[in-house]
Amino acid sequence: MLRVTHFEIHADEPERAVEFYEKVFGWKIHKWQGPMEYWLVSTGPDGQPGINGGIMRREAGGTTYNTIDVPSVDEFIRKVGEAGGKVKAPKIAVPGVGYMAYCQDTEGNTFGIMEEDSSAK
């Protein structure tokens, strides 16, 4: 069974959101050194229940998304379409992390799918 492994919070002012979540929940947040403006969120020690996530600058219609770990983004893009869903943002490489795409279910909810691959460029 495939599980939710990551969340993303979209914010008009990411630095303000970082401060809020650090103060309220004590999360550890640091800016990613990758090619886009992104903050990595650690919600607790590895091995304990829960997931980690990210904060990014809000894009058109962005809200909070959950990302599901899949063995193949291409395969699951196909499955999403066959089940009546849509691809909202096509497969992209996240350098050093893997490949991802954003999809929409039959009820209009957006979610991400991520294929881990440290050789992604």
ZIFENUR-V693505 format. One record per residue. N is the residue number from 1. PHI is phi in radians with two decimals (NA if undefined). Layout:
n=N phi=PHI
n=N phi=PHI
//
This chain:
n=1 phi=NA
n=2 phi=-1.57
n=3 phi=-2.14
n=4 phi=-1.19
n=5 phi=-2.15
n=6 phi=-2.81
n=7 phi=-2.17
n=8 phi=-2.27
n=9 phi=-1.89
n=10 phi=-1.61
n=11 phi=-2.42
n=12 phi=-1.13
n=13 phi=-2.21
n=14 phi=-0.95
n=15 phi=-1.08
n=16 phi=-1.17
n=17 phi=-1.13
n=18 phi=-1.00
n=19 phi=-1.03
n=20 phi=-1.05
n=21 phi=-1.21
n=22 phi=-1.16
n=23 phi=-1.19
n=24 phi=-1.29
n=25 phi=-1.92
n=26 phi=1.30
n=27 phi=-1.16
n=28 phi=-1.66
n=29 phi=-2.28
n=30 phi=-2.47
n=31 phi=-1.27
n=32 phi=-1.27
n=33 phi=-1.62
n=34 phi=-1.40
n=35 phi=-1.40
n=36 phi=-2.31
n=37 phi=-1.29
n=38 phi=-2.72
n=39 phi=-2.00
n=40 phi=-1.54
n=41 phi=-2.00
n=42 phi=-1.86
n=43 phi=-1.64
n=44 phi=2.92
n=45 phi=-1.11
n=46 phi=-1.05
n=47 phi=1.59
n=48 phi=-1.70
n=49 phi=-1.00
n=50 phi=2.05
n=51 phi=-2.25
n=52 phi=-1.76
n=53 phi=-2.78
n=54 phi=-2.63
n=55 phi=-2.18
n=56 phi=-2.43
n=57 phi=-1.13
n=58 phi=-1.08
n=59 phi=-1.92
n=60 phi=-0.80
n=61 phi=1.31
n=62 phi=-1.13
n=63 phi=-2.42
n=64 phi=-1.90
n=65 phi=-2.10
n=66 phi=-1.77
n=67 phi=-2.01
n=68 phi=-1.90
n=69 phi=-1.29
n=70 phi=-2.27
n=71 phi=-1.30
n=72 phi=-2.65
n=73 phi=-1.06
n=74 phi=-1.02
n=75 phi=-1.09
n=76 phi=-1.38
n=77 phi=-1.06
n=78 phi=-1.08
n=79 phi=-1.09
n=80 phi=-1.03
n=81 phi=-1.09
n=82 phi=-1.11
n=83 phi=-1.59
n=84 phi=1.71
n=85 phi=-1.55
n=86 phi=-2.36
n=87 phi=-1.59
n=88 phi=-1.60
n=89 phi=-2.48
n=90 phi=-1.15
n=91 phi=-0.97
n=92 phi=-2.32
n=93 phi=-1.57
n=94 phi=-1.87
n=95 phi=-0.89
n=96 phi=1.33
n=97 phi=-2.04
n=98 phi=2.78
n=99 phi=-2.17
n=100 phi=-2.52
n=101 phi=-2.58
n=102 phi=-1.91
n=103 phi=-2.23
n=104 phi=-2.28
n=105 phi=-1.42
n=106 phi=-1.22
n=107 phi=-1.79
n=108 phi=1.56
n=109 phi=-1.47
n=110 phi=-1.64
n=111 phi=-2.57
n=112 phi=-1.80
n=113 phi=-2.18
n=114 phi=-2.30
n=115 phi=-1.89
n=116 phi=-1.25
n=117 phi=-2.86
n=118 phi=-1.16
n=119 phi=-1.57
n=120 phi=-1.06
n=121 phi=-2.31
//
